[in-house]
Amino acid sequence: MARSEVNVDTTYMQNREISWMKFNERVLEEAMDETVPLYERLKFISIFTSNFDEFFMIRVGSLTDLCLMGNHTVDNKTGLSPKQQKEKILENTIPLYRLRDKIFNEVELSLREFGICNLKIKELNKNEKKYIANYFKNNLLPVLAPQVIGPKHPFPHLQNKGLYIICDFMDEEKEFGLVPVSSFLPEFILLPGNSTRYVLTEKIVLYYIAEIFSMYQVNTAAIISVTRNADISHGDEAFEVDDDYREKMKRVIKKRARLSPVRLEVQGQLSVNVLQFLLKKLDLNSSQLFFSESPLLMNYVYKIPIMIKSQVSYPYFEAGYPAKLNRNKSITRQCKKNDILLFYPYQKMEPFLQLLKESAVDPEVVSIQITIYRVSRNSRIIDYLCMAAENKKEVTVLIELKARFDEKNNIEWAEQLEESGCKVIYGFENFKVHAKICLITRKEREEIVYITQVGTGNYNEKTANLYSDLSLITSNQMIGKDAAKFFKNMSLSNLNGNYNSLLVAPFSFKCHIMDQIDYEIEKAKSGFNARIIIKLNSLTDIDIIQKLSLASQAGVKITLLIRGICCLLPGIEGKTERIVVKSIVGRFLEHARIYCFGEGEDMHLYIASADMMTRNTSRRVEVACPILDSDVKKEILHYLTIMMSDNVKGRLLQPDGTYTKEPGSCQELVESHQYFIEELKENVN
């Protein structure tokens, strides 16, 4: 809705895209932090780069579509049109590229002191040059597919984020050479020897470009990459009611590879002639052209063989088994006595995996129902679900085929699950199922008994070692009955279900959160202590933002732990002066969503799959679960307290939208991730 159509006070709000860019700048700050080990700093540069790739594919892609359609809908928090937002993004990208290049060069130079060298060919010694020359001749040249493009040769389709070497020729003003650097090739070539000396494959192809086009005299050459709009509207596909949804998603994936360009990146120097040619063919303007000294793809960073990890990486840390649990006893029996809270990545996912494995063979288990959004490639969860189905359990898997960039994986998992006898359902055409919930139904002495697991993160064993998430396993029957109702409603395509304890988006989640904030407002107005603590990845929902402002004005003390986008500006007089916003970016990705209203006996505490973004509250199926066990409540409050105290990695959002470190003081330094590592080392089996 256009800003002019509603009366919204936006003096304490900021644009989500600019807020996201500030978040990614905080990721880059970790690469600048000299207390972070060098190889980890290189990883942060890689994360920054891949974040930007996705940002351009999705957010800039979406704004580009709106501009092309002549859509004048403005941002409801700043009044900026799609065109203005896109211009601000492109303008703010240039200094971030420059900063990344500076940091990349500094980190690479420092890594050389430890024998980790990303080299140019001119830096190689005689034997290494010979090795690379032979490798190029025998392994690269035979599989390269160079082509000449120009008036007589059609311009090829450049794959989204593919790497290409392009060159122009001295005597050919309208012809150019192009060499795709196939994704099937290794990302770098490791040189012989005991140290980690390597050359990126695209640099090798670039070096030999004159030999590849030996019939011409090469003028300038560089590495390029095109970023394409990947924000596919699923409704754009022709889709009949009786069409196979899985087949439709396969068509959508193919379509993504051919969508319109939104960015051209160049590593190296090119003549004006070739740059103008590329921009014209890609239908881009000069503001969408970015030069980079850093590699245009940086996933290779995770494959570098590091010989001396102890000197350049974080100290080794392995998640432990929770001390409150006995790994040699049934998880089923243990969770029936007390609720279990798992805190990833400090604690293993093992107890939940153990619960699934037990349930797959337990004769008292009748059924297992679960939602799947993202899972790891070698997923034990999928294995155990298949095992349960093969053991004649009724297994229902609600799998989201629209999980962006995981569509292909989820299609394959769906096919495997069906082959094993699982019932697979795909959710809804216009609503993504993002909830993280699993229900195990047991029949004990003719009585139905439920065990429910609800989490803040995906059922992904790999990211459970990297993301900070919470996972609750409970035998609370009220929660179990709600979970059973949830899965029944999902099977019947009923989004508007009624629940006693669970909060379920898109219909009952947001309104209950608003009610909880209202309750704290009434307490404050009545002279009682009122408190709200919310931990999220992002806050963009304007209704929630406005309600939090009203709570601040009423006297409610509010702390928001928001890692990424925050469209609310704290500290604005008369609007948000009682709100503190802190972001923590560090070793692990802060991913847990926690909602805490009130204090003491009057406290209402939830963990959830949902951020406070309009897409989560209005266009996704999400689940928030109340924490009813007093011991689990204490655990979560302890985690929140330590995170709120983080004065090392924590950054405070200022009224002008910038982030600063905590003001200096004599207080003890607290780095929450390291604190939890040390604490949980003492409390694991």
N, C-alpha and C positions, 0 to 999 in steps of 0.2 A: 504494500500500500504506500502511496506517495506521502511524503511528510506533511504536505499541505492538507491531507485528508484527515489527519488526526492532530490532536493538541498534545504533543509530547514534549516534556522538558528534557532536552538532551545536553544540558550544560555539564552533566557529570558522566557523560558517555564518550566512547571513542570508537572508531571504525575497526571492525574485526580483522580486516586484512592487514592494516597497519599494526595492530596489536600482535597478529601472528608473526609479522616480520621482526618485531621486537623480541618475540620469543626465540626465533631462530638466531637472532643476534646473541642472545644469552647462551645458546648452544655453542656459538663460535667463541664466546668468552671463555668457555671451558678449555678450548684449544689454546687460548692465550695464557691460561693459568699455569705458572711455572711449578706449582705444587702438584700438578697432575702429571703422571709419567708420560714420557715423550710419545710412545706408541699409542697411548690412550688419547693424547692430544690429536694425533693424526686421525684416529677414529672419529673424534668429534668433528673434524673438518669434513670427513666422509659423510657423517650424519647430516651436517649442515647442507651439504651438496645434494644428497638424496631428498632431504626435506624440501629444498627449493625446487627440485625437479617435480615432485608431486604437487607442490603449491602452484606451479605454472600450469601443469596438466589439468588440475581440477579447478582451483579458484580463478586463475587468470583465464582459463578456458571458458568457465561459466560466464565471467564478465564479458569476454569476447563475443560469446553467443548473444548476450543481452544487447551489446552495442550493435551487432549486425542486424538484429531484429528491430532496432529502433526503440527498444524498451527504455522508457524514461523513469521507471520505478527507482526511487532513491533509497539509500540506506536509511533505515528508520532511526538510527542512532546519531547520524551526522549530517543527513540530508545530501550526501554526495551521490551523484548519478553514477551508473556503471562506468561511463567514460571517464569521469573524474577519479573514480577509485582506481581504474586501470592505469591512468596517468601517474597517480601517486605511487602505485606499486613499482612501475617501471623506473620512476625517478629515484625511489629509495633503494632500488636494487643495485645501482651502479656503485655507491660507496661500500656496500656489503661485499661485492665482488672484489673490489680493491683490497678491503681488509682481509678477506679470505686469502688472496694471493700473497699478501705480506706475511700472514701467519704461516701459510703452507711453506713458503720458502724458508722461513726461520726454523720451523720444525724439521723439515727435510735436512737442512744443514746440520742441525744438532744431532739428528739420528745417525749421521755419518760418523760421528765420534764413536758410535757403538757398532760400526760395520754394517749399518743398514742404509744402503745407498740406492736411490732411484736415479739412474744415470742417463745422461745423453750419450749418444754414440761417440761423439768427439772426445769424451772423457775416458773412454776405454783404452786399456793398454793394447799392445799389438796382438797378443794371443786372444784377448776378448773380442777385438774387432773381427778377427778371423773366424771366431766361433759364431758371432752374430751373422757374418756374411754367409757362412755355410748354412746356418739355420734359415736365413731368409731364402736362400736359393733352393734348399731341399724341402722346407716345411711350409713356408708362407707363399712364395711366388706361385707354386702350382695350384693353390686354391684361391688366389685373388682373382677378382673379376673386374679389371679396369675397363673403363669405357670413356669414349669421347662424347661430350654433349655440346649442342649448339644448334644452329638453324636446321641442319640436316639430320640431327640426332635428337630424339625426344628427351625431354628432361625426366629422369626417373623418379619414382616414388622414394623419398628418403624416410626410412623407418623412424618411428618415434624413439628418440634417444639413442639411435644407432650412431656409430662413429664412422666418419668418412674422411678421406684425404682428397682435397680439391686443389687443383693448380690451374694457372693460366699459362699460355705459351707466348713466346716473344713475337712470333710472326703471324699469330692467329688471334685477331682481336675478338672474334665471336665464337671461338671454340675453347673448350675447357676440358681438363682431365678429371675424372672422378674414380676413386677406388674405395669400395666399401670395406671396412675392417670387420669381417664377419664375427658375430657373437659366438660362433663355434670355435674361434681361435682362442688360445690362451690369452689371458689379460696381460701377462708380462712373461718375459723370458729370464729365467734365473741363470746367472753366469756360473761357470765352474769355480770351485773353491770352497773354502770353509766359512767365508763371510756371506752376508745376505746382500749381494750386489745383483741388481736386476735392471732390465730395460722394458718399459711399457711397449706393447706390441704396436700400438699406433705410431709411436716414435720411430720404430724400425721401418714401418711402411713409408712414413713421411721422409725418412732419410734416403730411401732408395727410389723416391718418386721419379727422378730423372731417368733411372734405369728402366723403370716400368714403362715410361713413355719415351723410349729412346729415339723414336722417330721425330720427336719434337724437341724444341729448346725450352725447358721449363723456366718460367719467370719467377712467380711467387707460388708458394704452396703452404697449406695449413690444415689443421685438423678441425673439422666442423661437426656439429650435432644439432639436429632440429628437435624441438619439443613440440608435441602436438596436443591439442585439446583432447583430454580423455574423459571429460565430464559428460558421459553419455546419458541421455534421457531414455530410460527403458521404454517409455511410451512412444518413442519415435519409431520403434520397430513395428512392422505389420504383425499383428498377433491375434489370431482367432481364438475363440473360447476353447475350442477343442484341440488347439495346437499344443505340442509338447513344450512345457516351460523350459525344460533343460535344453532342448534344441534351440529355443529362442535365445537363451543366454549364450550359446555357442556362437550364434550370429552376431550378438552384441560384442563379444570379444574380438571377432574378426573386424568389425566396424571400427573399433577404437584405433586400430593401427593405421587407419587411413583418414582420420579426422584432420581438420585444418591446423596448420602451424600457428604457434603463439610466441615462439622464441627461436632465435638463431644464435648459437654460441660458436665462437671462433677461438681456437688456441693457436697462435702464430700470426704471421703477417700476410695479408692478402692485398692485391692491388685493388684500387677503387673499381676497376672494370669488373672484376669477378664478384666483389661485394654487391655492386648494383645489380648484376645478373642474378645472384642468389635471392636478394630481397624481392626482385620483380617476380621471379618464378615461384617464390614461396608466398607471395602476396603479403609481405611484411613491410613495415617502415623502419627507419633507422633507430627509432626508440626501442624496437624489439630486438636489436642487435647488441650482443654483449661479448666483449673480449675477455679472455681468461688466461692467466699464466698457469693456473692449476689444471690438472687433468679434468676433462669434461665428464668422465665417469670415474667414480672412486670406490666402487665395490671391491676392487682388487686389494684394497687395504687389509681386508679381513683374511686374505689368502697368503699374505707375506709370511714366509717361514722365519719366525723370530727365534734365534738360537739362545739369546740371553734375556728371556722374558722378565726375570726378576729385576733387571736393571731398568727396563723401559715400560713395564706394564704394572697394573695394580697388583698388590700382593695377592697370591692365590687365595681364593675363598670358595668353599664348597658349602652349599646349604645343608643344614642339619635336619635330623628327624626330631620333631617336637618332644621336649623332655616329658611332657604330660602324658604322652602316649607310649604304649609298649608295642614295639614293632613286631613282637612275636605273638601278639594276641590279636584276635579278630577286631578290625576297625568297626564292624557292625555292632558288636557288643559294647565297645568302648563309647561310641557316639550315642548309644541308647542310655548311657549313664549320665553323660555330660556333653554339652555342645562342644564342637571342636572348631577352633579358628586357626587357619593356616595363613602365614604371612610370608608371601613370596617377595624376593628371591632368597630371603634369609632362612626360610624353612622349605623343605622339599614338598613337591606336589605328591610325593609317594603315598601318603595316607589316603588321599582321594583315589589314586590309581589302584591302591590296594583294596579300597571299598568296592570299586567297579569289578575288579577281578574276583573278589569273594562273591559278589552278587551274581556274576555270570555263571557260577557253578552251584550256588546255594539253592537247595530244593524249595526253600521257603519263599524265594523271590519269585514273584509273579510277573513283574514287568519292570523295564527301565525306560524312562523317557528323558530326553535331553535336547537342548538347543545347541547347534553348532554354527559358529560364525567364522572362526579361524582355528585351524589345528596345525600341528607340525607335520612335516613330510612323513616321518616315520612315527606315526601316532599310535601309542599303546592304547589310548582311549578308543580309537576306532577298532583296534584289535579286540579289545574286551567287549565292545558292543557286538561285534560279529560273533565272538565266542558265545555270548549270551543268547543271541538269536539261534545259533546252531544247537544250543542246549535247550531249545524250545521255550525260551523266555519270550515274552512279547516285548519287542524293542521298537520304540518309536523315536525317530530322529528328525527334529525340525531343523533342516539345514538351509542356511541363507545363501542362495546362489548369487546374490547381488553384493556380496562382501567385496568391496572394490579391490581390484588387482589379485584377489584370491578366487575369482569366479571359476577359473579353469581347474584349480585344485579341488574346489568344492564339488564341481560336477563329477570329477573322477571319484571323490570319496562317496558321493551319492550313489554312483553306479556300483561301487564295491559293497556298500552297505546293503543295497537292494539284492545283490547276488547272494549275500549271506543270509537273507531272510528278514532283514529289518524293514519296518514300515518307514518310508521316507516321505516327509511332506515338506513343501517348499515355502510356506508362508504366504505372503500377500503380494499382489502386483505393485501396489503403491506404498507399502510400508515394509521397511527392512526389519527383520527380527534380530535385534542386537542383544537380547536378554541372555544372561549366563545362568542357567538353572537346570538342575538334574533331579529327577524324582525316581526313587527306588520304592516300589510297592511290594510289600511282603504279606504273606498270609500265615499268621501264627495262631494256632489253635482256633481256626475258623474266624479269626479277627483280622481285619485289614490294618496294617501298620505301615506308616510312611517314614522314609529317611530322605531328607531334602538337602541338596547342596546348592548354595547360591554364591556367586562370585562377582567380583568387580572386573575380572579380566577373562580373556579367552581360554578355552581348553587347549592350550598350546604348551607342550612340555618345554619347548625351546625358549619362548619368551618368558616363561615362568622363572627362568634363570637370569633374566635381564630386566624385567618390569617389576615394580613394586605394586603388589595386588593383595587383596584379601579374599579368602575363601572360607565360607561358613558351612559346616556339616552339622545338621540338627535333626533330632528325632521329635521335635515339637510337632504335635499332631495338628494343631491349628494351622501352622505354616504348611505342613504336608497336605492338608485338605485343600488349601488355597492353590498349592502347586498342582494338585490333581485337577482342580477346576480350570487352572490356566491351560494345561495341556489339552483338556477336553475342548475348551473354547478355541484354541489354536486349530485343532482338528476340524472344527465346525466353521472356521473362518469368522469367529465371533471376537471382535476386538473390544467390545463394550461389556466386559464381564464385571461382576461384582465380587469383591474379595474382602475378607475380614482383616487380614494382616498385611498381605503383600500390596505394594503400590505398583500398578501396572500401567505403563504408557501404551497408547496415546491418550487414554481417557481418565484414568484415576490417579495418575502419578503427579502431574503438575498441580492439580487442584489441592491435593493433600499437602504438598510442600508449601503451597501458598497459605493453607490453613494453619500449618505449623508456625509459619512466620507471623501470621496474624495473632496467634496465641501468645507469642513472645511480645508482640506489640502491646497487647492488652495488659500483660503482666507489667511491662515497663510503665505504662500509663497509670497503673494502679499502685506504683511505688515499689514493686518487687524487682529483684535482680532478674534481668533478662539477658540471655546469651545465645548466640548462634555461631557454630563453627561448621564451615562447609569446605570439603576438600574435593577438587575437581580437576579435570584436564582443561576445560574451557567453560567460560560463562559468556553467553551472547543473548540469551532469551530476554527480551525487553520487559516482559511482564515480571519476571523474577527480579531483574535489575531495579525496576521501579518499586517493587515491594520491599526490597532490601534497603532502598533509600528511605522509604517511609519508616522502616524499622529503626534505622539510624536516627532519623529525626525524632522518633518517639523515645529514644534513650536506650535502645538495645545495643549491647556491645557485640560487634560482629568481626570475626576473623575468617578470611577467605584464603585458603591454600590453593592457588590456581597455577599449575605449571605453565600452561600455554596462553591461549587467548583470554583476555579479560576486557570486556567492553565497558565495565563499570570503572570509573575513576574515583579512588578513595580520597578522603581529606578535603572535599569540596564543602566550604562553609554553608551550613544550612541544608545540605543535601546528604553528604556521606562522611561527615567528619568523625563518626564513631566506627568507621569501617577501616580495617587494616587488610591489605592484600599482599600476600607473600608468594613468591615463586621459587621453587627449588629445582635446579637443574644440576645433576651430578652423575655419579657413577652408574646409577640405575635410573630407569625411566619411571617417574612418579605417575602411576596409572590408576590407583585406587580412588573410588568415589565414595565419600563418607558424608552423611548429613547428620548433624548433631544439634538438637534444639533443647535449650534449657539446661539445668544443672541438677545434680543430686537425684533425689527420688522422682523429681518431676521431669527428668530428662527423657527425650525420645531420640533414639539413635538408629540410623539405617546405614546399610551398605548397599551399593547399587551399581548397575551396569551403565547408568545414564549420566552424561554431563548435562549441564544446564544450557543446552543449545536448542534452538527451535527445532532442528532436525530430530533431536532426541526426544524432546517433550511432545512433539506434535506429529512426527512422521516416522517414528520407529516404535517397535514393540520392545519395551524396556521393563526391567523388574528391580524394585527396591525391596529389601527385606529388613524387617525390624530386628534389632538385637535385643533379645529378651533375657538371655543368661547374664547374670550380674558379673561373673568372672570374665566373660568375653567382652562385656562393656568396659571393664577396667583395662583390659588389654588394648582395646582400640583407643580409649582415651589417653593411655600412656603413649601410644604411637603418635597421636595428634599433638600431645604436649611437647614431645621431643622435636617434631617437625616445626612447630611454632617457635621453638627455641633455637633453631638452626641459624647461627650467625656467621657461618662460613660459606655455605652454598646458597643460603637464602638471599633473595633480593626483594626489596620493598618497592611496590608500585607507588609512584608519586602522582600528585594531582595533575601534572602536565603530561602524564603517560610514559615518562621515563622510569627506569628501574635503578635503584642504588643499593649498595651494600648497607648492612646495618651500621648505624653510627658507632664510632669507636668508643669502647668503654673498658673497664677493668674486669668485666664479667668473663667467666670461663668460656672458651671457645667450644661450640657444639657443632659438629658436622653430622647430621642425622644418619646418613647412610653408614658411615664408619661406626657411629654409636651403636646402631642396630647390629652390625657385624660383630662387634665386640660383645655386646650384651647377649646375643643369641648363641655365640660360641659357648657361653657359660650355661645355656639353658637348652641344650639339644642332646639327643642320645647319639 
